[in-house]
Amino acid sequence: MDFVKLFAKVPEALVVVAPEPGYKILAATDYYLQITMRKREDILGLKFLLEAYPDKDVSYEDNVVRKSLDKALNSKQVDLLDVIRYDLPNQDGSYEERYWEASHTPVLNEAGEVQYIIQHTSDVTEREKAKNDLKTSYEKFQFMAEAMPQLIFTTDGTGNLTYFNKRWEEYTGIPLDKLLQANWHSVIHPDDMPATITKWEQSLKNSEAMRVELRKRDKDGVYRWHLCRALPMKDKAGNVTMWVGSSTDIHETRKLVQELLETNEQMAMLADQVQLAFEKAETERQKLERLIMQAPAMFCVLKGPEHRFELVNEKYQMLFPKRELVGKSVAEALPEVIEQGFIKLLDNVYNTGKDFIAEEVPIKLDMNDDGQLEEIYLTFIYQAIFEVDKITGILVFAYEVTDQVFFKKKLQEMNHA
């Protein structure tokens, strides 16, 4: 039986080296040559580490593969090498990123001395890259969740809490670890708890989105109204894998609506001469109330000093239904904001790293892309994005408050009347 030929065809990545300094290569399987991008005649007889597969960043003395071989040689026992990154050189001198798992098995002669060492290698590059991509994706989600002014939470598919963003601790004054231990009930107003639990249980049962208004106690003991939403994330089979929820402070909005309702009730008692004006105001109030209660939130990610749109959510895009934003700079996509000073604000945040927060700021936008500018009011935050202590972009979070500004003006007019 031709054992040399048989060994070469073994469907595993195996290489045999001599136990002498340098670990000269004696044999290798075809599969090993395939995954390491080498020919048999190019590596046989070479010093395993220095000549066949040089490490571009680490010296021979510090090479982890050599250390594992040394350990197997000296202990005469199998040594397992955990996942390592070991890039392979290409023909053009560049290196290809690769991840490996390996074991080194000493083969002893009759005298108990190490005659050969067999290295069994597994290419786990795709698995490790997938893990790294998943970690990066989670870090981006966590960054955006922490940057949002809303109270963000997640649960698993059965409704068990798994995450609160930092805003919860800032708002309630309760450490996040305690909130996760089912202590979130303590911040809900007792009168709102039964309805909240009922709606949450219905959403879990039917795998449908939840929307509820409730009061939450802040760190000063004051209850404020919030709009709480929770959306289910489903897999391809339709099974809920997690829930993502947000809680938005709508306390001031509700106060404005209540004050307007009370004013309208007083106006209903006036003479018939005022009745027509009241009915018109009531129609406008109902229209504006629906807009306010929708409370759309918008965010986007701007990259680089040109403030180029990298990510735009649906709510943001709805402002410009006829424009393509992604890939363009703010100046290219929204030229009408240049003279209004918003580019300078973005430049300052990008250059200094300091957040910029603005409330009820007017902005004129060509939302229909017909040259006609429409003025709206926004409350927004520009927050610098850091990568390795370097600013790479800006996170923009905003929600429209045009209706709130209009309510204030209308209420003043009614009170004056």
Secondary structure, DSSP 4 states (H G I P E B T S, - for coil): --HHHHHHT-SSEEEEE-SSTT-BEEEE-HHHHHHHT--HHHHTTSBIIIIIS--SSS-TTT-HHHHHHHHHHHH-S-EEEEEEE--EE-TTS-EE--EEEEEEEEEE-TTS-EEEEEEEEEE-HHHHHHHHHHHHHHHHHHHHHHHSSSEEEEEETTS-EEEE-HHHHHHH---HHHHHTTGGGGGB-TTTHHHHHHHHHHHHHHT--EEEEEEEE-TTS-EEEEEEEEEEEE-TTS-EEEEEEEEEE-HHHHHHHHHHHHHHHHHTTS-HHHHHHHHHHHHHHHHHHHHHHH--EEEEEEETTTTEEEEE-HHHHTT-TT---TTSBHHHH-GGGTTTTHHHHHHHHHHH---EEEEEEEEEE-TTSSS--EEEEEEEEEEEEEETTEEEEEEEEEEE-HHHHHHHHHHHHHHH-
